[in-house]
Every structure is written in C-alpha cells, then in structure tokens.
Amino acid sequence: MNFLNEVTHRYPETISFAPGRPYDGFFEVEQIFTHIRRYLRHLEEQGASPAEIRDTLFQYGPTGGRIRELIADSLRKDENIDVPPEAVVVTVGCQEAMFLALRALVSMPEDVLLVSSPCYPGITGAARILGFEPTPVPERAAGFHCADLQTALAAERARGRRPRAFYVVPDHSNPSGNTMSLEERHSLLELADREDILVLEDSPYRLVSPGQQVPTLKSLDRYRRVVHLGSYSKTLFPGARVGFAVADQHVVDREGNAGLLADELTKLKSMVTVNTSPLAQAVVGGMLLAADGRTSDLNAETSAHYGAAMKAVLKELDANFPERDRAALGVRWNEPGGGFFLGVDVPFRADNAALVRSAEEYGVVWTPMSYFHPQGGGERSLRLSISYLTHDDIVEGIARLARFIRAEAPGGD
Ligand code: PMP
C-alpha cells in the first residue's frame, strides 16, 4: 500500500482507481456543529444538567461508549438487528473493533482465524500485529462458497488447530465487490453453529449501496454466532473514527464471571484506547438522532451516486472491451451491485512493475489484487475503486486502462 501511495504521488496527473475513499461532495463543515447541538439537546431532553452536559464533551467517557442506545436503536431500524445496548461497544473505527475481537478470540497458539480471501488488509494487519497469520479461504469468481470454508476448517482441525472465527465482508466486499447470497448466508450460519465458530461480519458498504440489500448475517443469526463489526466511515463520515462491535454472546471470563463478549471487548478497549472520543460520538449521535436512526435514508443520495458510478464503469468497460474480443484477450470483470469496488482479471501479471508502467505510460493507477491475498493469489487481477471519481474521470480512466491492458496482453499492440 505504501508503494501504491508512492506511485500515486510520483505521477500526480494520473487518474486513480486506487483509494477506497468515500465521495466527499455531500460533506459540509457546518453540519458538524449542527449535529453536536442536536446531541446536546437530546441530553437535555433526557434530563442531563448543564454540568453533566459539559462533562459529556470534556471528560473521559465510559469505555463501552456513550451512544450505545442510539446505535442499538439505529441497528433495529436500519438492519433488523435486535440487541440490547450493553451488547454494543463503541470503538475507534471498525478497525479497533476488529482488533479487539481478534485479541479476545485468538489467544492460544492453536487458535485460528479464517478469512475470506481476497480480503481487507485491515484484518490481516491486525492479526499480524497480534502475532498470528490468518488462514485464507479462497473466494470463487461469484464470491464466497460455504463448502470452501468447510474444507479449510477440516484441514485446520486435521493439523490439530482450533478454528475460532471466520471473517467476511458479505456485502459489496472490499476488494472484490461481491455480495453473498441469502442461501449462502443461511448455510454459513448453520456451518458456524455446527463447527462451533464465530463469524466476524464486517459490512461498511451495505448502507451506501443502491437498491435492496440482502439481510445482514447478524439479523439472520439464531445461534448468536455472529459478531457484527460496524463502521460509520462510509455512512456518516470517516474522520469521526467511530465504529462499533455488536457482541451479544454469553461468555465466562478467566475468573469465572459470566457476562457478554461485549464486556470482554470493553475490558480490552480500556487498555487500547480507553474510550472513543466523546466529541466524535456526539457528532455521530447527533447524526443518528437527526435521521431518527435511519442511516439508510441519510445515504439515499450517496448510494445513488455510487450506484451511478458503478454503472458508468461497467458501461465503459463494455464499450472498451466488446464482448467478441473479451475472451480472446482474457479480460473479465464482475458486475457488483454496490458502488465501491470491482475486480478485473487481466492476461498478464498485475504487479508493482505493471503498476508503474500503467501510471507512467498510460496515466492510470489501480491496486494489484495480490495485495489483498494473505498468502499468494490474485497475481493476474486488479481492484478498481470507483467511489471517488467523477463521471468524466471514469470515462477517461477506463479508456486509459483499456489501452494499457491491450498493450500488456500477450501479442498486444
Ligand atoms: N472494513 C472494511 C471492509 C473496509 O473497507 C474499511 C475501510 N476501508 C474498514 C473496515 C475500516 O473502517 P473504519 O474506517 O471504520 O476503521
């Protein structure tokens, strides 16, 4: 990723399909103040005194977070996830939620985390900081397949290891853009119960994607197998660094005390970030109040924007690679329903050297898909990230990319 930043920096005139940044055309600075005021009014309505309100902003806060009720309420309305506020831990972005979940679940040398692969590097990086390597479960062209997880679990157990959890981005995945079908979700939950593992569900893109969404794993979870890792980075704003974990599993700690997994995560958080910034929670709390918990409504315009960007990319790919020469060239892409990422298979090694040629000679940057494979793979594939580009950039960028791919193809021009 550092290399990618360096290339983008070295060739500033390029059109970049690399960063997964949310589009910021809908952000307005003044909104931040409005939302904080909205949250303070809420505290007042709840009977807080001026001194309590002052402390809420200025002081350290409870480790589990101040806006757990608002998040639980929003999850009920937006996602049909029904959990008590105590099951929610407010974190510094989803990244901290991942870190805490891994620290709580993977503690013995034989413990294993499995990840759907290609995979978001935030989870692989967190695992590595904690001193272990996750086991990849390769996605097929159409996405994750339960049978492959079953095979990987059996292989791990045969090696004397103890599978603990499986991490997956079921909706509009980063990096592939794939979405898991409803049938596969049901199968995964049954498999998790049968195999006695947890599922770490990370789904930051679903409420900024157009159309009807497939239900979250957590809303379908009848066996308390799912720890839902939440992020407001795409739905509200990334700079707030507010995310959360929903962990309603009953556990017994080392001293024999019964509680929720959320309590364990909170204990760990007290030694990692102490609490999530109360000011950031106030802004996010105000946004949730303003939308009456429905971040999906808040994002209707944003989702439409991303959906239109994806349509434009697919249209330009179609136009630049007519169906008749696609197979001959060996170029293929998926058609995600979301608006952030898609994968393109190419007939050459899409490595760092190719990336430099693409930037230098064709003025277009993308991310090698191999960056997202924890243990090799994706060498002939690239990720396009389209959330941040204008329509004109998309048209020009795909034309440049097509020229590059044609030139690199064996026997290409
Ligand atoms: N999970 C996935 C799949 C992501 O793509 C991202 C952001 N790129 C995150 C988590 C990070 O979320 P946050 O900003 O809340 O830490």
Residues whose N, C-alpha, C, O or C-beta is under 5 A from the ligand:
A	BS01	PMP	G20 V92 G93 C94 Q95 Y120 V169 N174 D202 P204 G230 S231 Y232 S233 V242 G243
